[in-house]
Amino acid sequence: MEGHKSQTCDFYRTDPKLPERFNNPDCFHGYRVTKTHSLYRTWNQTYGSRKPTVHEMQTQFKVTPHQFSRQQLKSGMYHDHGFNTAMERSRIMLSMETQNKKSHFQHLHRFGNQSREHPHQNSIKQ
C-alpha cells in the first residue's frame, strides 16, 4: 500500500459521477509558501498555500445548466445606453492664478460685468 495515494472515495461516500480531480487531491499542483513577515500574513495566504486533502474535497458534483450562458453568447453582453449627465473633473492641478482667472471668467459669464462686491456695499460708499 506504499504506492497507493489517498482518494476521497476511500474516506467518504462520493457521487459516482464525481470528476477524477475531486477524487484525487494529489492532482492539484502549484502550492507553495512565500516568505512573508508573520505580522502581514493573512489567513487566506496561509490556507491557500497548502494542498487540499481528501477531507477538504467535494463529494458531489452538480453541473449547472448553460442556458443563460448560451443566451448571452447569442445576444451579446449588456450595454447601458443611458444618457450620461455626469461631468468629468480635471485631474490636473491648476495654479492659484489660473484658478482665480477661471473663477473670474465664470462670474462674468453668470452675472455680466457686475462688480463682485456685495450690491449693498456700493450704496454705503460715499
N, CA, C and O atoms as a GROMACS GRO file, in nm:
protein
  504
    1MET      N    1   0.080  -0.119   0.000
    1MET     CA    2   0.000   0.000   0.000
    1MET      C    3   0.084   0.126   0.000
    1MET      O    4   0.029   0.236   0.012
    2GLU      N    5   0.218   0.114  -0.013
    2GLU     CA    6   0.302   0.234  -0.012
    2GLU      C    7   0.278   0.321  -0.134
    2GLU      O    8   0.282   0.444  -0.121
    3GLY      N    9   0.253   0.264  -0.251
    3GLY     CA   10   0.231   0.341  -0.372
    3GLY      C   11   0.089   0.393  -0.385
    3GLY      O   12   0.060   0.472  -0.475
    4HIS      N   13  -0.001   0.350  -0.296
    4HIS     CA   14  -0.141   0.390  -0.302
    4HIS      C   15  -0.156   0.532  -0.245
    4HIS      O   16  -0.115   0.559  -0.132
    5LYS      N   17  -0.214   0.620  -0.325
    5LYS     CA   18  -0.238   0.756  -0.279
    5LYS      C   19  -0.381   0.765  -0.226
    5LYS      O   20  -0.470   0.696  -0.275
    6SER      N   21  -0.401   0.848  -0.127
    6SER     CA   22  -0.534   0.863  -0.067
    6SER      C   23  -0.629   0.928  -0.166
    6SER      O   24  -0.595   1.024  -0.234
    7GLN      N   25  -0.749   0.873  -0.172
    7GLN     CA   26  -0.853   0.929  -0.255
    7GLN      C   27  -0.972   0.962  -0.167
    7GLN      O   28  -0.989   0.905  -0.059
    8THR      N   29  -1.054   1.054  -0.214
    8THR     CA   30  -1.170   1.097  -0.137
    8THR      C   31  -1.266   0.980  -0.114
    8THR      O   32  -1.325   0.968  -0.007
    9CYS      N   33  -1.281   0.893  -0.216
    9CYS     CA   34  -1.375   0.780  -0.203
    9CYS      C   35  -1.329   0.678  -0.100
    9CYS      O   36  -1.410   0.596  -0.056
   10ASP      N   37  -1.202   0.680  -0.058
   10ASP     CA   38  -1.154   0.590   0.046
   10ASP      C   39  -1.207   0.631   0.184
   10ASP      O   40  -1.216   0.547   0.274
   11PHE      N   41  -1.242   0.758   0.202
   11PHE     CA   42  -1.284   0.810   0.332
   11PHE      C   43  -1.431   0.848   0.336
   11PHE      O   44  -1.494   0.841   0.442
   12TYR      N   45  -1.488   0.891   0.222
   12TYR     CA   46  -1.625   0.941   0.218
   12TYR      C   47  -1.703   0.874   0.106
   12TYR      O   48  -1.645   0.828   0.007
   13ARG      N   49  -1.833   0.869   0.121
   13ARG     CA   50  -1.918   0.820   0.014
   13ARG      C   51  -1.926   0.931  -0.090
   13ARG      O   52  -1.970   1.042  -0.059
   14THR      N   53  -1.886   0.903  -0.211
   14THR     CA   54  -1.882   1.004  -0.316
   14THR      C   55  -1.981   0.970  -0.426
   14THR      O   56  -2.025   0.856  -0.441
   15ASP      N   57  -2.016   1.072  -0.502
   15ASP     CA   58  -2.104   1.058  -0.616
   15ASP      C   59  -2.032   0.977  -0.724
   15ASP      O   60  -1.914   1.002  -0.750
   16PRO      N   61  -2.099   0.880  -0.788
   16PRO     CA   62  -2.032   0.802  -0.893
   16PRO      C   63  -1.988   0.887  -1.012
   16PRO      O   64  -1.895   0.850  -1.084
   17LYS      N   65  -2.054   1.002  -1.034
   17LYS     CA   66  -2.017   1.090  -1.146
   17LYS      C   67  -1.915   1.198  -1.105
   17LYS      O   68  -1.892   1.294  -1.178
   18LEU      N   69  -1.855   1.181  -0.989
   18LEU     CA   70  -1.758   1.279  -0.941
   18LEU      C   71  -1.636   1.280  -1.033
   18LEU      O   72  -1.577   1.175  -1.056
   19PRO      N   73  -1.597   1.399  -1.086
   19PRO     CA   74  -1.477   1.405  -1.170
   19PRO      C   75  -1.352   1.358  -1.096
   19PRO      O   76  -1.342   1.372  -0.974
   20GLU      N   77  -1.260   1.304  -1.169
   20GLU     CA   78  -1.139   1.246  -1.111
   20GLU      C   79  -1.060   1.346  -1.028
   20GLU      O   80  -0.999   1.309  -0.928
   21ARG      N   81  -1.059   1.472  -1.069
   21ARG     CA   82  -0.979   1.573  -0.996
   21ARG      C   83  -1.028   1.592  -0.853
   21ARG      O   84  -0.950   1.628  -0.765
   22PHE      N   85  -1.160   1.567  -0.828
   22PHE     CA   86  -1.212   1.580  -0.692
   22PHE      C   87  -1.192   1.454  -0.610
   22PHE      O   88  -1.198   1.459  -0.487
   23ASN      N   89  -1.170   1.343  -0.675
   23ASN     CA   90  -1.146   1.219  -0.604
   23ASN      C   91  -0.997   1.201  -0.574
   23ASN      O   92  -0.961   1.118  -0.489
   24ASN      N   93  -0.913   1.276  -0.640
   24ASN     CA   94  -0.768   1.262  -0.625
   24ASN      C   95  -0.707   1.399  -0.594
   24ASN      O   96  -0.672   1.471  -0.688
   25PRO      N   97  -0.693   1.436  -0.468
   25PRO     CA   98  -0.640   1.569  -0.436
   25PRO      C   99  -0.494   1.588  -0.473
   25PRO      O  100  -0.446   1.701  -0.476
   26ASP      N  101  -0.422   1.479  -0.501
   26ASP     CA  102  -0.280   1.492  -0.538
   26ASP      C  103  -0.261   1.548  -0.678
   26ASP      O  104  -0.149   1.582  -0.716
   27CYS      N  105  -0.369   1.560  -0.756
   27CYS     CA  106  -0.354   1.613  -0.891
   27CYS      C  107  -0.343   1.766  -0.892
   27CYS      O  108  -0.309   1.824  -0.995
   28PHE      N  109  -0.371   1.831  -0.779
   28PHE     CA  110  -0.359   1.977  -0.771
   28PHE      C  111  -0.214   2.015  -0.747
   28PHE      O  112  -0.149   1.962  -0.656
   29HIS      N  113  -0.162   2.107  -0.830
   29HIS     CA  114  -0.021   2.148  -0.821
   29HIS      C  115  -0.013   2.300  -0.807
   29HIS      O  116  -0.112   2.370  -0.827
   30GLY      N  117   0.104   2.348  -0.774
   30GLY     CA  118   0.129   2.492  -0.770
   30GLY      C  119   0.116   2.554  -0.633
   30GLY      O  120   0.110   2.677  -0.622
   31TYR      N  121   0.111   2.475  -0.528
   31TYR     CA  122   0.100   2.531  -0.394
   31TYR      C  123   0.240   2.547  -0.336
   31TYR      O  124   0.321   2.454  -0.337
   32ARG      N  125   0.266   2.665  -0.285
   32ARG     CA  126   0.396   2.689  -0.223
   32ARG      C  127   0.381   2.798  -0.117
   32ARG      O  128   0.285   2.875  -0.118
   33VAL      N  129   0.476   2.803  -0.029
   33VAL     CA  130   0.476   2.904   0.076
   33VAL      C  131   0.569   3.015   0.033
   33VAL      O  132   0.686   2.991   0.002
   34THR      N  133   0.518   3.138   0.032
   34THR     CA  134   0.603   3.252   0.001
   34THR      C  135   0.647   3.314   0.133
   34THR      O  136   0.574   3.314   0.232
   35LYS      N  137   0.766   3.366   0.131
   35LYS     CA  138   0.822   3.427   0.252
   35LYS      C  139   0.753   3.561   0.275
   35LYS      O  140   0.771   3.655   0.198
   36THR      N  141   0.674   3.567   0.380
   36THR     CA  142   0.605   3.690   0.420
   36THR      C  143   0.623   3.707   0.569
   36THR      O  144   0.620   3.611   0.645
   37HIS      N  145   0.641   3.831   0.608
   37HIS     CA  146   0.653   3.859   0.750
   37HIS      C  147   0.525   3.813   0.820
   37HIS      O  148   0.416   3.839   0.772
   38SER      N  149   0.538   3.746   0.933
   38SER     CA  150   0.423   3.687   1.001
   38SER      C  151   0.321   3.792   1.043
   38SER      O  152   0.203   3.761   1.058
   39LEU      N  153   0.364   3.916   1.063
   39LEU     CA  154   0.272   4.022   1.101
   39LEU      C  155   0.176   4.056   0.986
   39LEU      O  156   0.062   4.094   1.010
   40TYR      N  157   0.224   4.041   0.862
   40TYR     CA  158   0.145   4.079   0.747
   40TYR      C  159   0.082   3.960   0.675
   40TYR      O  160   0.014   3.979   0.574
   41ARG      N  161   0.102   3.842   0.723
   41ARG     CA  162   0.048   3.722   0.659
   41ARG      C  163  -0.099   3.707   0.694
   41ARG      O  164  -0.136   3.712   0.812
   42THR      N  165  -0.183   3.687   0.592
   42THR     CA  166  -0.326   3.672   0.616
   42THR      C  167  -0.362   3.524   0.624
   42THR      O  168  -0.284   3.438   0.585
   43TRP      N  169  -0.482   3.497   0.677
   43TRP     CA  170  -0.529   3.359   0.687
   43TRP      C  171  -0.548   3.301   0.547
   43TRP      O  172  -0.521   3.183   0.526
   44ASN      N  173  -0.593   3.381   0.452
   44ASN     CA  174  -0.610   3.331   0.316
   44ASN      C  175  -0.478   3.287   0.256
   44ASN      O  176  -0.472   3.186   0.185
   45GLN      N  177  -0.371   3.360   0.282
   45GLN     CA  178  -0.240   3.321   0.232
   45GLN      C  179  -0.196   3.190   0.296
   45GLN      O  180  -0.140   3.103   0.228
   46THR      N  181  -0.220   3.174   0.425
   46THR     CA  182  -0.181   3.052   0.495
   46THR      C  183  -0.262   2.933   0.444
   46THR      O  184  -0.206   2.829   0.412
   47TYR      N  185  -0.393   2.948   0.436
   47TYR     CA  186  -0.480   2.839   0.392
   47TYR      C  187  -0.456   2.804   0.245
   47TYR      O  188  -0.455   2.687   0.209
   48GLY      N  189  -0.437   2.904   0.163
   48GLY     CA  190  -0.417   2.881   0.020
   48GLY      C  191  -0.281   2.826  -0.017
   48GLY      O  192  -0.262   2.780  -0.130
   49SER      N  193  -0.187   2.829   0.075
   49SER     CA  194  -0.053   2.778   0.042
   49SER      C  195  -0.043   2.627   0.061
   49SER      O  196   0.057   2.567   0.022
   50ARG      N  197  -0.145   2.565   0.120
   50ARG     CA  198  -0.144   2.420   0.143
   50ARG      C  199  -0.225   2.346   0.038
   50ARG      O  200  -0.330   2.395  -0.006
   51LYS      N  201  -0.178   2.230  -0.003
   51LYS     CA  202  -0.254   2.145  -0.095
   51LYS      C  203  -0.378   2.094  -0.026
   51LYS      O  204  -0.377   2.074   0.096
   52PRO      N  205  -0.486   2.073  -0.101
   52PRO     CA  206  -0.607   2.019  -0.038
   52PRO      C  207  -0.588   1.873   0.003
   52PRO      O  208  -0.510   1.800  -0.059
   53THR      N  209  -0.659   1.833   0.106
   53THR     CA  210  -0.656   1.694   0.149
   53THR      C  211  -0.788   1.628   0.112
   53THR      O  212  -0.880   1.696   0.065
   54VAL      N  213  -0.799   1.498   0.131
   54VAL     CA  214  -0.924   1.427   0.099
   54VAL      C  215  -1.039   1.479   0.184
   54VAL      O  216  -1.155   1.467   0.144
   55HIS      N  217  -1.011   1.535   0.300
   55HIS     CA  218  -1.114   1.583   0.389
   55HIS      C  219  -1.170   1.719   0.346
   55HIS      O  220  -1.274   1.762   0.396
   56GLU      N  221  -1.103   1.785   0.253
   56GLU     CA  222  -1.149   1.915   0.205
   56GLU      C  223  -1.206   1.908   0.063
   56GLU      O  224  -1.249   2.010   0.009
   57MET      N  225  -1.205   1.792   0.004
   57MET     CA  226  -1.252   1.777  -0.134
   57MET      C  227  -1.404   1.758  -0.139
   57MET      O  228  -1.466   1.715  -0.041
   58GLN      N  229  -1.462   1.792  -0.253
   58GLN     CA  230  -1.605   1.773  -0.273
   58GLN      C  231  -1.638   1.626  -0.284
   58GLN      O  232  -1.559   1.546  -0.333
   59THR      N  233  -1.757   1.592  -0.239
   59THR     CA  234  -1.804   1.454  -0.254
   59THR      C  235  -1.914   1.445  -0.358
   59THR      O  236  -1.951   1.335  -0.399
   60GLN      N  237  -1.967   1.558  -0.400
   60GLN     CA  238  -2.069   1.563  -0.504
   60GLN      C  239  -2.031   1.668  -0.606
   60GLN      O  240  -1.959   1.763  -0.577
   61PHE      N  241  -2.081   1.649  -0.727
   61PHE     CA  242  -2.056   1.745  -0.833
   61PHE      C  243  -2.184   1.760  -0.913
   61PHE      O  244  -2.228   1.666  -0.979
   62LYS      N  245  -2.243   1.878  -0.907
   62LYS     CA  246  -2.367   1.904  -0.978
   62LYS      C  247  -2.337   2.005  -1.089
   62LYS      O  248  -2.289   2.115  -1.064
   63VAL      N  249  -2.366   1.965  -1.211
   63VAL     CA  250  -2.344   2.052  -1.326
   63VAL      C  251  -2.461   2.149  -1.337
   63VAL      O  252  -2.577   2.108  -1.329
   64THR      N  253  -2.430   2.275  -1.356
   64THR     CA  254  -2.536   2.374  -1.373
   64THR      C  255  -2.568   2.386  -1.522
   64THR      O  256  -2.479   2.371  -1.606
   65PRO      N  257  -2.693   2.412  -1.555
   65PRO     CA  258  -2.728   2.426  -1.697
   65PRO      C  259  -2.662   2.550  -1.757
   65PRO      O  260  -2.642   2.650  -1.688
   66HIS      N  261  -2.630   2.543  -1.883
   66HIS     CA  262  -2.560   2.652  -1.951
   66HIS      C  263  -2.656   2.737  -2.034
   66HIS      O  264  -2.612   2.807  -2.125
   67GLN      N  265  -2.784   2.732  -2.003
   67GLN     CA  266  -2.884   2.805  -2.080
   67GLN      C  267  -2.857   2.955  -2.079
   67GLN      O  268  -2.863   3.020  -2.183
   68PHE      N  269  -2.827   3.011  -1.962
   68PHE     CA  270  -2.802   3.154  -1.952
   68PHE      C  271  -2.680   3.194  -2.035
   68PHE      O  272  -2.683   3.294  -2.106
   69SER      N  273  -2.572   3.116  -2.026
   69SER     CA  274  -2.450   3.147  -2.100
   69SER      C  275  -2.474   3.139  -2.250
   69SER      O  276  -2.424   3.223  -2.325
   70ARG      N  277  -2.548   3.040  -2.295
   70ARG     CA  278  -2.578   3.029  -2.438
   70ARG      C  279  -2.657   3.150  -2.486
   70ARG      O  280  -2.633   3.202  -2.595
   71GLN      N  281  -2.753   3.193  -2.405
   71GLN     CA  282  -2.834   3.310  -2.443
   71GLN      C  283  -2.748   3.435  -2.449
   71GLN      O  284  -2.764   3.518  -2.539
   72GLN      N  285  -2.655   3.451  -2.355
   72GLN     CA  286  -2.567   3.566  -2.354
   72GLN      C  287  -2.477   3.566  -2.478
   72GLN      O  288  -2.450   3.672  -2.536
   73LEU      N  289  -2.430   3.448  -2.519
   73LEU     CA  290  -2.346   3.440  -2.639
   73LEU      C  291  -2.423   3.484  -2.763
   73LEU      O  292  -2.367   3.549  -2.851
   74LYS      N  293  -2.550   3.449  -2.769
   74LYS     CA  294  -2.630   3.486  -2.886
   74LYS      C  295  -2.659   3.635  -2.889
   74LYS      O  296  -2.649   3.698  -2.995
   75SER      N  297  -2.695   3.693  -2.775
   75SER     CA  298  -2.738   3.833  -2.773
   75SER      C  299  -2.627   3.931  -2.743
   75SER      O  300  -2.642   4.050  -2.772
   76GLY      N  301  -2.518   3.888  -2.688
   76GLY     CA  302  -2.408   3.978  -2.653
   76GLY      C  303  -2.423   4.029  -2.511
   76GLY      O  304  -2.526   4.010  -2.447
   77MET      N  305  -2.320   4.093  -2.463
   77MET     CA  306  -2.320   4.144  -2.327
   77MET      C  307  -2.408   4.268  -2.316
   77MET      O  308  -2.425   4.342  -2.413
   78TYR      N  309  -2.465   4.288  -2.199
   78TYR     CA  310  -2.550   4.404  -2.174
   78TYR      C  311  -2.467   4.531  -2.182
   78TYR      O  312  -2.354   4.536  -2.133
   79HIS      N  313  -2.523   4.633  -2.245
   79HIS     CA  314  -2.455   4.762  -2.253
   79HIS      C  315  -2.556   4.871  -2.220
   79HIS      O  316  -2.662   4.878  -2.282
   80ASP      N  317  -2.525   4.953  -2.126
   80ASP     CA  318  -2.615   5.059  -2.085
   80ASP      C  319  -2.602   5.174  -2.185
   80ASP      O  320  -2.495   5.232  -2.200
   81HIS      N  321  -2.711   5.206  -2.252
   81HIS     CA  322  -2.712   5.316  -2.350
   81HIS      C  323  -2.780   5.440  -2.293
   81HIS      O  324  -2.828   5.524  -2.368
   82GLY      N  325  -2.783   5.450  -2.161
   82GLY     CA  326  -2.849   5.563  -2.097
   82GLY      C  327  -2.773   5.693  -2.122
   82GLY      O  328  -2.657   5.691  -2.163
   83PHE      N  329  -2.839   5.803  -2.096
   83PHE     CA  330  -2.781   5.936  -2.115
   83PHE      C  331  -2.690   5.968  -1.998
   83PHE      O  332  -2.734   5.966  -1.883
   84ASN      N  333  -2.565   5.998  -2.025
   84ASN     CA  334  -2.467   6.028  -1.922
   84ASN      C  335  -2.470   6.177  -1.892
   84ASN      O  336  -2.440   6.259  -1.979
   85THR      N  337  -2.505   6.212  -1.769
   85THR     CA  338  -2.511   6.354  -1.731
   85THR      C  339  -2.398   6.392  -1.636
   85THR      O  340  -2.392   6.506  -1.591
   86ALA      N  341  -2.312   6.300  -1.604
   86ALA     CA  342  -2.203   6.328  -1.510
   86ALA      C  343  -2.098   6.415  -1.577
   86ALA      O  344  -2.068   6.400  -1.696
   87MET      N  345  -2.043   6.506  -1.499
   87MET     CA  346  -1.936   6.592  -1.551
   87MET      C  347  -1.802   6.532  -1.512
   87MET      O  348  -1.782   6.489  -1.398
   88GLU      N  349  -1.712   6.531  -1.605
   88GLU     CA  350  -1.578   6.481  -1.574
   88GLU      C  351  -1.498   6.593  -1.512
   88GLU      O  352  -1.499   6.707  -1.561
   89ARG      N  353  -1.428   6.561  -1.406
   89ARG     CA  354  -1.346   6.660  -1.340
   89ARG      C  355  -1.202   6.645  -1.387
   89ARG      O  356  -1.154   6.534  -1.412
   90SER      N  357  -1.136   6.755  -1.398
   90SER     CA  358  -0.997   6.753  -1.441
   90SER      C  359  -0.911   6.696  -1.329
   90SER      O  360  -0.932   6.725  -1.211
   91ARG      N  361  -0.814   6.616  -1.367
   91ARG     CA  362  -0.721   6.561  -1.268
   91ARG      C  363  -0.591   6.639  -1.264
   91ARG      O  364  -0.495   6.600  -1.198
   92ILE      N  365  -0.589   6.750  -1.334
   92ILE     CA  366  -0.470   6.833  -1.341
   92ILE      C  367  -0.480   6.941  -1.236
   92ILE      O  368  -0.584   7.007  -1.224
   93MET      N  369  -0.374   6.960  -1.158
   93MET     CA  370  -0.373   7.064  -1.058
   93MET      C  371  -0.343   7.197  -1.126
   93MET      O  372  -0.246   7.208  -1.201
   94LEU      N  373  -0.426   7.297  -1.102
   94LEU     CA  374  -0.407   7.429  -1.160
   94LEU      C  375  -0.343   7.520  -1.058
   94LEU      O  376  -0.360   7.503  -0.937
   95SER      N  377  -0.267   7.618  -1.108
   95SER     CA  378  -0.207   7.715  -1.018
   95SER      C  379  -0.317   7.804  -0.962
   95SER      O  380  -0.426   7.810  -1.018
   96MET      N  381  -0.289   7.874  -0.854
   96MET     CA  382  -0.388   7.964  -0.792
   96MET      C  383  -0.426   8.075  -0.890
   96MET      O  384  -0.542   8.116  -0.895
   97GLU      N  385  -0.330   8.123  -0.967
   97GLU     CA  386  -0.358   8.230  -1.063
   97GLU      C  387  -0.458   8.182  -1.169
   97GLU      O  388  -0.552   8.253  -1.204
   98THR      N  389  -0.438   8.061  -1.218
   98THR     CA  390  -0.528   8.005  -1.318
   98THR      C  391  -0.666   7.981  -1.257
   98THR      O  392  -0.767   8.006  -1.323
   99GLN      N  393  -0.671   7.933  -1.134
   99GLN     CA  394  -0.800   7.912  -1.068
   99GLN      C  395  -0.875   8.043  -1.049
   99GLN      O  396  -0.996   8.048  -1.067
  100ASN      N  397  -0.801   8.152  -1.011
  100ASN     CA  398  -0.865   8.282  -0.993
  100ASN      C  399  -0.919   8.336  -1.125
  100ASN      O  400  -1.029   8.392  -1.130
  101LYS      N  401  -0.842   8.318  -1.233
  101LYS     CA  402  -0.888   8.362  -1.365
  101LYS      C  403  -1.012   8.286  -1.406
  101LYS      O  404  -1.106   8.344  -1.461
  102LYS      N  405  -1.012   8.157  -1.381
  102LYS     CA  406  -1.127   8.074  -1.416
  102LYS      C  407  -1.250   8.116  -1.336
  102LYS      O  408  -1.360   8.125  -1.391
  103SER      N  409  -1.231   8.143  -1.207
  103SER     CA  410  -1.341   8.187  -1.122
  103SER      C  411  -1.395   8.322  -1.169
  103SER      O  412  -1.516   8.342  -1.173
  104HIS      N  413  -1.306   8.413  -1.204
  104HIS     CA  414  -1.346   8.546  -1.253
  104HIS      C  415  -1.424   8.533  -1.385
  104HIS      O  416  -1.525   8.600  -1.403
  105PHE      N  417  -1.377   8.448  -1.474
  105PHE     CA  418  -1.446   8.426  -1.601
  105PHE      C  419  -1.585   8.368  -1.579
  105PHE      O  420  -1.680   8.410  -1.645
  106GLN      N  421  -1.598   8.273  -1.485
  106GLN     CA  422  -1.729   8.214  -1.455
  106GLN      C  423  -1.822   8.320  -1.396
  106GLN      O  424  -1.942   8.321  -1.426
  107HIS      N  425  -1.768   8.408  -1.312
  107HIS     CA  426  -1.850   8.514  -1.254
  107HIS      C  427  -1.899   8.609  -1.363
  107HIS      O  428  -2.016   8.647  -1.364
  108LEU      N  429  -1.812   8.647  -1.455
  108LEU     CA  430  -1.852   8.735  -1.565
  108LEU      C  431  -1.957   8.668  -1.652
  108LEU      O  432  -2.051   8.732  -1.698
  109HIS      N  433  -1.940   8.540  -1.674
  109HIS     CA  434  -2.036   8.466  -1.758
  109HIS      C  435  -2.173   8.461  -1.693
  109HIS      O  436  -2.275   8.470  -1.761
  110ARG      N  437  -2.177   8.447  -1.561
  110ARG     CA  438  -2.305   8.435  -1.490
  110ARG      C  439  -2.372   8.571  -1.468
  110ARG      O  440  -2.493   8.585  -1.488
  111PHE      N  441  -2.295   8.668  -1.426
  111PHE     CA  442  -2.352   8.794  -1.379
  111PHE      C  443  -2.321   8.914  -1.470
  111PHE      O  444  -2.357   9.027  -1.436
  112GLY      N  445  -2.257   8.891  -1.580
  112GLY     CA  446  -2.221   9.003  -1.668
  112GLY      C  447  -2.105   9.081  -1.609
  112GLY      O  448  -2.020   9.024  -1.541
  113ASN      N  449  -2.100   9.209  -1.634
  113ASN     CA  450  -1.988   9.293  -1.592
  113ASN      C  451  -2.019   9.360  -1.458
  113ASN      O  452  -1.977   9.474  -1.436
  114GLN      N  453  -2.091   9.294  -1.370
  114GLN     CA  454  -2.122   9.350  -1.240
  114GLN      C  455  -2.002   9.333  -1.148
  114GLN      O  456  -1.918   9.245  -1.167
  115SER      N  457  -1.996   9.417  -1.050
  115SER     CA  458  -1.888   9.409  -0.953
  115SER      C  459  -1.906   9.285  -0.866
  115SER      O  460  -2.018   9.240  -0.844
  116ARG      N  461  -1.797   9.231  -0.818
  116ARG     CA  462  -1.803   9.114  -0.730
  116ARG      C  463  -1.839   9.154  -0.588
  116ARG      O  464  -1.865   9.067  -0.505
  117GLU      N  465  -1.841   9.282  -0.559
  117GLU     CA  466  -1.873   9.326  -0.424
  117GLU      C  467  -2.021   9.305  -0.398
  117GLU      O  468  -2.100   9.289  -0.492
  118HIS      N  469  -2.056   9.304  -0.274
  118HIS     CA  470  -2.197   9.288  -0.236
  118HIS      C  471  -2.274   9.409  -0.286
  118HIS      O  472  -2.223   9.521  -0.276
  119PRO      N  473  -2.396   9.392  -0.342
  119PRO     CA  474  -2.470   9.505  -0.400
  119PRO      C  475  -2.496   9.618  -0.302
  119PRO      O  476  -2.502   9.733  -0.345
  120HIS      N  477  -2.510   9.591  -0.175
  120HIS     CA  478  -2.540   9.696  -0.078
  120HIS      C  479  -2.415   9.774  -0.038
  120HIS      O  480  -2.426   9.883   0.019
  121GLN      N  481  -2.297   9.720  -0.069
  121GLN     CA  482  -2.174   9.790  -0.032
  121GLN      C  483  -2.158   9.916  -0.119
  121GLN      O  484  -2.102  10.015  -0.072
  122ASN      N  485  -2.205   9.913  -0.242
  122ASN     CA  486  -2.194  10.030  -0.330
  122ASN      C  487  -2.274  10.147  -0.274
  122ASN      O  488  -2.231  10.262  -0.284
  123SER      N  489  -2.391  10.119  -0.215
  123SER     CA  490  -2.474  10.228  -0.162
  123SER      C  491  -2.417  10.285  -0.033
  123SER      O  492  -2.444  10.399   0.002
  124ILE      N  493  -2.337  10.205   0.038
  124ILE     CA  494  -2.279  10.252   0.164
  124ILE      C  495  -2.164  10.346   0.137
  124ILE      O  496  -2.141  10.440   0.213
  125LYS      N  497  -2.090  10.322   0.028
  125LYS     CA  498  -1.973  10.406  -0.003
  125LYS      C  499  -2.021  10.546  -0.040
  125LYS      O  500  -2.121  10.560  -0.112
  126GLN      N  501  -1.954  10.647   0.007
  126GLN     CA  502  -1.990  10.785  -0.027
  126GLN      C  503  -1.871  10.866  -0.057
  126GLN      O  504  -1.883  10.985  -0.088
   0.00000   0.00000   0.00000
